[in-house]
Amino acid sequence: MKGQAQIPELVVLGGGLAGSEAAWQAAERGIRVLLIEMRPSKTTGAHQTGDLAELVCSNSLGSLLPDRAGGVLKSELEGMGSLLIACALEHAVPAGTALAVDREAFARSVTQRIESHLRIEVRREEAAEIPSGPAIVATGPLTSPALSASIGRLTGVDHLYFYDAVAPIVAAESVDRSAVFGDSRNSLSEDYLNCPLGEAEYHRLVEELAGAERIPLKVFEEDVHRGVRAGAERFFEGCLPVEVLAERGMETLAYGPMRAVGLSDPRTGKRPYAVVQLRRENIAQTLYNLVGFQTNLLEVEQRRVFQMIPGLGNAEFVRYGQMHRNTFLNAPRLLLPTMQFRGRNDLFFAGQLTGVEGYVGNIATGLLAGWNAARVLQGKEALAPPVGTMLGALCNYIATAEEKHFQPMKANFGLLPPLPKRKMGKPERSRLYAQRAGEEFERWQAETSKS
């Protein structure tokens, strides 16, 4: 009964996407769970609330299309009863073919569901040590120094690290609608607003981005298991600050987040040289996110440079971009595809700490860790999904990738076993990957339902 003291069978550290999903999956399978989350009593440099499953970067969970890797993974998670995917669909905001959510409503919904579960106790305190009994560690990229030290003592190997960045958000009413147009690369829609730039405007923006003043990167807490400090800038290639991209060459952004392929300005009937896309951030349509504009510029420089973008001359920034340290394990050395720690059968890791990238990947590893933790506690064998499924391919990658050059990975078809060799275009190849993954997943579900 809720409110009565219960002895937990499983401890989950971290109430983010992975930890929340893991706690729910284990509890739904009859396991008593203690979920420990340090917020709001102790916060991080990126979070703003004490809600579970708070989204700190984009509000988009990626593609819903059935022939996209992200769409395939979401479908698999739905089939396994994912709480967070269900909450995301419930609180979705229009975003073309992507699943974007009202981040506040989404986090509140997850929090309410977790806190009201009869077999989950939520405790708001910092965890400084890895539990000695059955546990899932899902403390994310901003794991506290004390727990990081505990993980270091357990693993006996170095953490990896990189700097991660988030994009600014502007008030919708401050966007000059006469200077922008609504369209997405897949369909006509005002879920995205496009700020079109001519060649000269684009080149000037790139020059200003490359030369703008940045927030000095802090020397983070001493790495307790190496006795050295993380000094040099090291970024995750999938989430580079826009100013770093600008430094890589004048046309880098035009072929990256500012590409205008598939877009046509209805006022000219032509494709712009480049665009800055704004994605709807909430159901009320009051906020827009600058897509791909993660940054570590000073706030005054963000205002100065980003207000050069057509339509944003008087933009009101309700959140500025920022950068923070992102910590993750050398998963190929430490983890099995079941999310188990190689040295302890009853210890699991999940979420961004494992080296998966993207919200849905975090949810996926949390789901698998919670599912397998319940199996182990019930005397069953932990299982890894087949590598032909998107979930299985992602978890297999982080457990078997090359240790030396391991970097976070999003779900993508390149992780799946190759298709038979024959000439085919990308759309057909994607369709066949998705079809085969769906068939593999259905077979696996049928088999595991008997175990």
Secondary structure in CASP SS format (residue, H / E / C, confidence):
PFRMAT SS
TARGET T0000
AUTHOR 0000-0000-0000
METHOD secondary structure of the structure
MODEL  1
M C 1.00
K C 1.00
G C 1.00
Q C 1.00
A C 1.00
Q C 1.00
I C 1.00
P C 1.00
E C 1.00
L E 1.00
V E 1.00
V E 1.00
L E 1.00
G C 1.00
G C 1.00
G C 1.00
L H 1.00
A H 1.00
G H 1.00
S H 1.00
E H 1.00
A H 1.00
A H 1.00
W H 1.00
Q H 1.00
A H 1.00
A H 1.00
E H 1.00
R C 1.00
G C 1.00
I C 1.00
R C 1.00
V E 1.00
L E 1.00
L E 1.00
I E 1.00
E E 1.00
M C 1.00
R C 1.00
P C 1.00
S C 1.00
K C 1.00
T C 1.00
T C 1.00
G C 1.00
A C 1.00
H C 1.00
Q C 1.00
T C 1.00
G C 1.00
D C 1.00
L C 1.00
A C 1.00
E C 1.00
L C 1.00
V C 1.00
C C 1.00
S C 1.00
N C 1.00
S E 1.00
L E 1.00
G E 1.00
S E 1.00
L C 1.00
L C 1.00
P C 1.00
D C 1.00
R C 1.00
A H 1.00
G H 1.00
G H 1.00
V H 1.00
L H 1.00
K H 1.00
S H 1.00
E H 1.00
L H 1.00
E H 1.00
G H 1.00
M C 1.00
G C 1.00
S C 1.00
L H 1.00
L H 1.00
I H 1.00
A H 1.00
C H 1.00
A H 1.00
L H 1.00
E H 1.00
H C 1.00
A E 1.00
V E 1.00
P C 1.00
A C 1.00
G C 1.00
T C 1.00
A E 1.00
L E 1.00
A E 1.00
V E 1.00
D C 1.00
R H 1.00
E H 1.00
A H 1.00
F H 1.00
A H 1.00
R H 1.00
S H 1.00
V H 1.00
T H 1.00
Q H 1.00
R H 1.00
I H 1.00
E H 1.00
S C 1.00
H C 1.00
L C 1.00
R C 1.00
I E 1.00
E E 1.00
V E 1.00
R E 1.00
R E 1.00
E C 1.00
E C 1.00
A C 1.00
A C 1.00
E C 1.00
I C 1.00
P C 1.00
S C 1.00
G C 1.00
P C 1.00
A E 1.00
I E 1.00
V E 1.00
A C 1.00
T C 1.00
G C 1.00
P C 1.00
L C 1.00
T C 1.00
S C 1.00
P H 1.00
A H 1.00
L H 1.00
S H 1.00
A H 1.00
S H 1.00
I H 1.00
G H 1.00
R H 1.00
L H 1.00
T H 1.00
G C 1.00
V C 1.00
D C 1.00
H C 1.00
L E 1.00
Y E 1.00
F E 1.00
Y E 1.00
D E 1.00
A E 1.00
V E 1.00
A C 1.00
P C 1.00
I E 1.00
V E 1.00
A E 1.00
A H 1.00
E H 1.00
S H 1.00
V C 1.00
D C 1.00
R H 1.00
S H 1.00
A H 1.00
V C 1.00
F E 1.00
G E 1.00
D C 1.00
S C 1.00
R C 1.00
N C 1.00
S C 1.00
L C 1.00
S C 1.00
E C 1.00
D C 1.00
Y E 1.00
L E 1.00
N E 1.00
C E 1.00
P E 1.00
L E 1.00
G C 1.00
E H 1.00
A H 1.00
E H 1.00
Y H 1.00
H H 1.00
R H 1.00
L H 1.00
V H 1.00
E H 1.00
E H 1.00
L H 1.00
A H 1.00
G H 1.00
A C 1.00
E C 1.00
R E 1.00
I C 1.00
P C 1.00
L C 1.00
K C 1.00
V C 1.00
F C 1.00
E C 1.00
E C 1.00
D E 1.00
V C 1.00
H C 1.00
R C 1.00
G C 1.00
V E 1.00
R C 1.00
A C 1.00
G C 1.00
A C 1.00
E C 1.00
R C 1.00
F E 1.00
F C 1.00
E H 1.00
G H 1.00
C H 1.00
L C 1.00
P C 1.00
V H 1.00
E H 1.00
V H 1.00
L H 1.00
A H 1.00
E H 1.00
R C 1.00
G C 1.00
M C 1.00
E C 1.00
T C 1.00
L H 1.00
A H 1.00
Y H 1.00
G C 1.00
P C 1.00
M C 1.00
R C 1.00
A C 1.00
V C 1.00
G C 1.00
L C 1.00
S C 1.00
D E 1.00
P C 1.00
R C 1.00
T C 1.00
G C 1.00
K E 1.00
R C 1.00
P C 1.00
Y C 1.00
A E 1.00
V E 1.00
V E 1.00
Q E 1.00
L E 1.00
R E 1.00
R E 1.00
E C 1.00
N C 1.00
I C 1.00
A C 1.00
Q C 1.00
T C 1.00
L E 1.00
Y E 1.00
N E 1.00
L E 1.00
V C 1.00
G C 1.00
F C 1.00
Q C 1.00
T C 1.00
N C 1.00
L E 1.00
L C 1.00
E H 1.00
V H 1.00
E H 1.00
Q H 1.00
R H 1.00
R H 1.00
V H 1.00
F H 1.00
Q C 1.00
M C 1.00
I C 1.00
P C 1.00
G C 1.00
L C 1.00
G C 1.00
N C 1.00
A C 1.00
E C 1.00
F E 1.00
V E 1.00
R E 1.00
Y C 1.00
G C 1.00
Q E 1.00
M E 1.00
H E 1.00
R E 1.00
N E 1.00
T E 1.00
F E 1.00
L C 1.00
N C 1.00
A H 1.00
P H 1.00
R H 1.00
L H 1.00
L E 1.00
L C 1.00
P C 1.00
T C 1.00
M C 1.00
Q E 1.00
F E 1.00
R C 1.00
G C 1.00
R E 1.00
N E 1.00
D E 1.00
L E 1.00
F E 1.00
F E 1.00
A C 1.00
G H 1.00
Q H 1.00
L H 1.00
T H 1.00
G C 1.00
V E 1.00
E C 1.00
G C 1.00
Y H 1.00
V H 1.00
G H 1.00
N H 1.00
I H 1.00
A H 1.00
T H 1.00
G H 1.00
L H 1.00
L H 1.00
A H 1.00
G H 1.00
W H 1.00
N H 1.00
A H 1.00
A H 1.00
R H 1.00
V H 1.00
L H 1.00
Q C 1.00
G C 1.00
K C 1.00
E C 1.00
A C 1.00
L C 1.00
A C 1.00
P C 1.00
P C 1.00
V C 1.00
G C 1.00
T C 1.00
M H 1.00
L H 1.00
G H 1.00
A H 1.00
L H 1.00
C H 1.00
N H 1.00
Y H 1.00
I H 1.00
A H 1.00
T H 1.00
A C 1.00
E C 1.00
E C 1.00
K C 1.00
H C 1.00
F C 1.00
Q C 1.00
P C 1.00
M E 1.00
K C 1.00
A C 1.00
N C 1.00
F H 1.00
G H 1.00
L H 1.00
L C 1.00
P C 1.00
P C 1.00
L C 1.00
P C 1.00
K C 1.00
R C 1.00
K C 1.00
M C 1.00
G C 1.00
K H 1.00
P H 1.00
E H 1.00
R H 1.00
S H 1.00
R H 1.00
L H 1.00
Y H 1.00
A H 1.00
Q H 1.00
R H 1.00
A H 1.00
G H 1.00
E H 1.00
E H 1.00
F H 1.00
E H 1.00
R H 1.00
W H 1.00
Q H 1.00
A H 1.00
E H 1.00
T H 1.00
S C 1.00
K C 1.00
S C 1.00
END
